[in-house]
Amino acid sequence: MNDIFARDLGREMVSPNDRGYDELIAEIFATMKVATEMNTGCHTQEEVHEYMGRILGKPLDVSTTVLPPFYIDYVCFTSIVQTRMSRQRRWCRPLQN
């Protein structure tokens, strides 16, 4: 298992001299770029799901809500799992204009 992506995931040190380093860094910066685009401005839930799909490489379950800002630098082997949460009542004041 000498693949730089697997080594990085395994928290091994990687060096700019290692084979595949340029690809690893390119993947990290591509992921950060999409996350930054998502975090800039105000987006609908559907738009956020589109961004998350691009980041994760697969569609985000429609039952999942992501509220930006969302920070990630490296998406390899990242997944969002579905859990069941009990509903809690939260009382909030409406925003005043």
C-alpha positions as CSV (number, residue, x, y, z in Angstrom):
1,M,0.0,0.0,0.0
2,N,2.4,2.6,-1.2
3,D,-0.2,4.8,-2.9
4,I,0.2,8.3,-1.6
5,F,-3.6,8.8,-1.2
6,A,-3.7,5.7,1.1
7,R,-0.7,6.8,3.0
8,D,-2.1,10.3,3.6
9,L,-5.4,8.8,4.7
10,G,-3.4,6.5,7.1
11,R,-1.9,9.7,8.5
12,E,1.6,8.8,7.3
13,M,3.8,11.7,6.4
14,V,4.0,12.4,2.7
15,S,6.6,14.5,1.0
16,P,6.6,16.7,-2.1
17,N,9.3,14.3,-3.4
18,D,6.9,11.3,-3.3
19,R,5.3,9.9,-6.4
20,G,1.8,11.2,-6.8
21,Y,2.2,14.3,-4.6
22,D,1.2,16.7,-7.3
23,E,-2.0,14.7,-7.9
24,L,-2.7,14.7,-4.1
25,I,-2.3,18.5,-3.8
26,A,-4.3,19.1,-6.9
27,E,-7.2,17.0,-5.5
28,I,-7.0,18.9,-2.2
29,F,-7.1,22.3,-3.9
30,A,-9.9,21.3,-6.2
31,T,-12.0,20.2,-3.2
32,M,-11.2,23.4,-1.3
33,K,-12.2,25.5,-4.4
34,V,-15.7,23.8,-4.6
35,A,-16.2,24.2,-0.8
36,T,-15.2,27.9,-1.0
37,E,-17.7,28.4,-3.9
38,M,-20.4,26.8,-1.8
39,N,-19.5,28.9,1.3
40,T,-19.6,32.2,-0.7
41,G,-22.9,33.8,-0.9
42,C,-26.4,32.5,-0.1
43,H,-27.5,29.3,-1.8
44,T,-30.7,27.3,-1.8
45,Q,-30.7,23.8,-0.2
46,E,-30.7,22.4,-3.7
47,E,-27.6,24.3,-4.7
48,V,-25.8,23.2,-1.5
49,H,-26.7,19.6,-2.4
50,E,-25.2,20.1,-5.9
51,Y,-22.0,21.5,-4.3
52,M,-21.9,18.6,-1.8
53,G,-22.4,16.1,-4.6
54,R,-19.4,17.6,-6.4
55,I,-17.3,17.4,-3.2
56,L,-18.3,13.9,-2.3
57,G,-18.5,12.5,-5.8
58,K,-22.0,11.2,-5.2
59,P,-25.4,12.7,-4.5
60,L,-26.1,13.8,-1.0
61,D,-29.2,12.2,0.5
62,V,-32.2,14.6,0.2
63,S,-32.9,14.1,3.9
64,T,-29.6,15.7,4.8
65,T,-29.3,19.4,5.5
66,V,-25.9,21.1,5.2
67,L,-25.7,24.6,6.5
68,P,-22.6,26.4,5.1
69,P,-19.9,27.2,5.9
70,F,-18.6,23.7,5.4
71,Y,-14.9,23.2,5.6
72,I,-13.0,20.3,4.1
73,D,-9.6,20.0,2.4
74,Y,-9.5,16.4,1.2
75,V,-12.5,14.4,0.3
76,C,-11.0,11.0,-0.4
77,F,-12.9,8.4,1.7
78,T,-15.2,11.1,3.2
79,S,-18.8,10.1,3.6
80,I,-21.8,11.5,5.4
81,V,-23.8,8.9,7.2
82,Q,-27.5,9.1,8.1
83,T,-28.5,9.0,11.7
84,R,-31.8,9.3,13.4
85,M,-32.2,12.3,15.7
86,S,-35.1,13.0,18.0
87,R,-36.9,16.2,17.2
88,Q,-36.4,18.9,19.7
89,R,-38.4,22.1,19.9
90,R,-36.4,25.2,19.6
91,W,-37.8,28.6,20.3
92,C,-36.3,31.4,18.3
93,R,-37.1,35.0,17.8
94,P,-37.7,36.0,14.2
95,L,-35.0,38.2,12.7
96,Q,-35.8,41.9,12.9
97,N,-35.2,44.0,9.8
